[in-house]
Amino acid sequence: MSSTRLGNLLGTALRQQRQRRELSQRQLAGLAEVSQAAVARIERGERSPGIPALERLFAAMDVQLVVAVEPLDAHLDARIDELAARPIGERIDELGLDEVLDRLPDLPQVLTGGTAALLQGAPVPVDAVEIALRWEDSKRFTAWLEANYGQRWNARWEEFGGVWLEPEEPGEHRWSTRYGEIRATMCDELPETIEVRHGGRDYRVVPLVELELTEPRAADLLRRYRARRSAPES
């Protein structure tokens, strides 16, 4: 594991714990007696923090770091195996998918990315509802975001907020909302879909074979899962 990857992992863990407790960077910095700038740099992975500072930051949130070693990418294998063993309905509920879809009834959209893969039984990690939207509906989508406390992902600062909300503006099509995180693929026309059914509900999704051609991350994880399934047991 390179120091850059470790720094990113530590920064992500710190940000997730802070957001889970609904603390601002300034509030956490005050509790841990460090500067807000230091918290921001750590969360962005730009600074390799000292152990005492890290311990103070996590202790301020009543948690502690646990250090372990593992083979490279072993966490992916463990995560894929864990997801493969869980019911799809449970993962749908955890993602909050139905709640998001119920709030987007007037916006033509289809499910894509990891969300579509999940609904077709693929054991890929999904941490946001992924949809495809038409460019012609971007203003309506922006209005929906404004009404539901949307904040757009700021790649420079690696946090939500501080950039234009509208999909037409440059940047990642990724937002936090009152219903969770949403990622959008903006297109001229919606892609071809199939219907899958879970828990008495129909979902329009991009077919898995198409996802494997257009979604490199999902394709890599699927290949990894299939390789593990076909490998002889030791």
NORUR-V929305 format. One record per residue. N is the residue number from 1. PSI is psi in degrees with one decimal (* if undefined). NEAR is the number of other C-alpha atoms within 8 Angstrom. D_FIRST is the distance of its C-alpha to the first C-alpha in whole Angstrom. Layout:
N&PSI&NEAR&D_FIRST + N&PSI&NEAR&D_FIRST
This chain:
1&123.7&5&0 + 2&159.6&5&4 + 3&-32.9&7&7 + 4&-45.9&7&8 + 5&-41.1&8&6 + 6&-43.5&9&7 + 7&-40.5&13&10 + 8&-40.4&11&11 + 9&-43.6&9&10 + 10&-43.0&11&12 + 11&-41.5&12&15 + 12&-43.3&10&15 + 13&-41.3&8&16 + 14&-45.9&11&18 + 15&-42.2&9&20 + 16&-43.5&8&21 + 17&-39.8&9&22 + 18&-46.6&13&24 + 19&-34.6&9&26 + 20&-30.4&7&26 + 21&5.8&7&29 + 22&43.1&6&30 + 23&142.0&10&29 + 24&165.7&8&29 + 25&-39.0&10&27 + 26&-42.5&9&30 + 27&-44.2&8&31 + 28&-42.2&14&28 + 29&-40.6&13&28 + 30&-40.3&10&31 + 31&-36.8&8&30 + 32&-3.4&11&28 + 33&46.8&6&29 + 34&171.7&9&27 + 35&152.7&9&28 + 36&-36.6&11&27 + 37&-37.5&6&26 + 38&-42.0&9&23 + 39&-45.3&12&22 + 40&-43.2&10&22 + 41&-39.3&10&20 + 42&-44.7&14&17 + 43&-29.7&14&18 + 44&-4.3&12&18 + 45&16.6&13&14 + 46&-9.6&8&16 + 47&135.8&9&16 + 48&102.4&8&14 + 49&149.6&7&16 + 50&155.5&6&18 + 51&-44.6&6&18 + 52&-41.8&6&21 + 53&-42.1&10&21 + 54&-43.3&9&19 + 55&-40.7&10&21 + 56&-42.2&9&24 + 57&-47.0&13&23 + 58&-36.8&12&22 + 59&-31.9&10&25 + 60&-19.2&10&27 + 61&14.4&9&26 + 62&33.7&6&27 + 63&169.8&7&23 + 64&154.3&7&21 + 65&145.1&6&17 + 66&124.6&4&16 + 67&133.9&4&13 + 68&165.7&4&12 + 69&153.0&4&10 + 70&161.1&6&10 + 71&152.9&5&10 + 72&131.2&6&7 + 73&14.0&6&10 + 74&-28.9&8&12 + 75&-31.2&8&12 + 76&-43.9&7&14 + 77&-45.8&10&16 + 78&-40.9&8&17 + 79&-43.5&9&18 + 80&-44.4&13&20 + 81&-40.6&10&22 + 82&-43.0&8&23 + 83&-37.7&10&24 + 84&-26.4&9&26 + 85&-7.8&6&28 + 86&144.9&8&29 + 87&143.3&7&32 + 88&-39.3&9&32 + 89&-38.2&8&35 + 90&-39.5&8&32 + 91&-34.4&9&30 + 92&-45.4&11&32 + 93&-41.9&9&33 + 94&-36.3&7&30 + 95&-20.9&10&29 + 96&27.7&10&33 + 97&-48.4&10&34 + 98&-37.1&8&37 + 99&-42.4&8&38 + 100&-47.0&11&36 + 101&-35.2&8&39 + 102&-21.5&7&42 + 103&-3.0&6&41 + 104&43.4&7&41 + 105&-26.5&7&44 + 106&5.3&4&46 + 107&112.7&9&43 + 108&123.9&8&43 + 109&159.2&9&39 + 110&158.4&13&37 + 111&137.2&14&34 + 112&-172.5&13&31 + 113&-147.4&12&27 + 114&-30.7&11&26 + 115&-44.8&12&29 + 116&-39.0&14&31 + 117&-42.2&16&29 + 118&-47.5&12&29 + 119&-18.6&12&33 + 120&14.6&8&33 + 121&6.1&7&31 + 122&132.9&9&27 + 123&61.1&12&25 + 124&142.9&12&22 + 125&133.8&8&21 + 126&119.5&9&23 + 127&7.8&6&23 + 128&149.4&10&26 + 129&124.7&14&30 + 130&123.2&14&29 + 131&157.3&13&33 + 132&132.5&14&35 + 133&152.5&15&37 + 134&145.7&13&40 + 135&-35.2&8&40 + 136&-16.1&6&44 + 137&8.9&10&43 + 138&-35.6&12&40 + 139&-38.6&8&43 + 140&-37.8&8&44 + 141&-40.6&9&40 + 142&-42.2&11&40 + 143&-39.3&8&43 + 144&-42.9&8&41 + 145&-44.5&12&38 + 146&-37.6&8&40 + 147&-16.0&7&42 + 148&34.5&9&39 + 149&40.1&9&37 + 150&141.3&12&35 + 151&133.3&11&32 + 152&148.3&15&30 + 153&129.5&15&26 + 154&100.9&13&26 + 155&-30.0&8&23 + 156&-44.2&4&23 + 157&-3.8&7&23 + 158&49.4&9&21 + 159&168.2&7&24 + 160&139.6&10&27 + 161&160.7&8&30 + 162&6.1&6&31 + 163&165.7&7&32 + 164&141.7&6&35 + 165&-31.7&10&35 + 166&139.7&8&37 + 167&-25.5&9&35 + 168&-22.0&5&37 + 169&149.8&7&35 + 170&148.3&5&32 + 171&174.5&7&29 + 172&142.2&8&27 + 173&75.2&10&29 + 174&126.2&10&28 + 175&149.2&12&30 + 176&142.4&14&30 + 177&175.6&12&33 + 178&-16.9&7&35 + 179&8.1&9&34 + 180&-172.3&10&31 + 181&140.1&11&28 + 182&135.3&12&30 + 183&135.6&11&29 + 184&139.4&10&31 + 185&114.8&9&32 + 186&132.3&9&35 + 187&161.5&9&37 + 188&-42.4&7&41 + 189&144.3&5&42 + 190&142.5&10&40 + 191&162.6&7&38 + 192&144.7&6&40 + 193&167.6&9&39 + 194&166.6&8&40 + 195&134.4&8&41 + 196&154.3&10&39 + 197&131.1&8&41 + 198&133.8&9&39 + 199&34.9&5&41 + 200&10.8&5&44 + 201&140.0&6&43 + 202&140.1&8&42 + 203&136.1&9&39 + 204&119.0&10&39 + 205&152.0&13&36 + 206&130.4&15&35 + 207&149.4&11&35 + 208&-39.0&9&32 + 209&-35.0&6&32 + 210&-38.5&8&33 + 211&-38.3&14&29 + 212&-21.3&10&28 + 213&-27.3&8&29 + 214&-12.0&6&28 + 215&88.6&9&25 + 216&-41.1&8&22 + 217&-47.3&6&20 + 218&-39.5&13&22 + 219&-42.7&11&23 + 220&-42.9&8&20 + 221&-38.5&10&19 + 222&-42.8&11&23 + 223&-38.9&8&22 + 224&-42.5&9&20 + 225&-44.8&12&22 + 226&-36.4&8&25 + 227&-39.4&8&23 + 228&-37.0&7&22 + 229&-33.6&6&26 + 230&-13.5&6&27 + 231&137.9&6&25 + 232&143.1&4&28 + 233&139.8&3&27 + 234&*&2&26
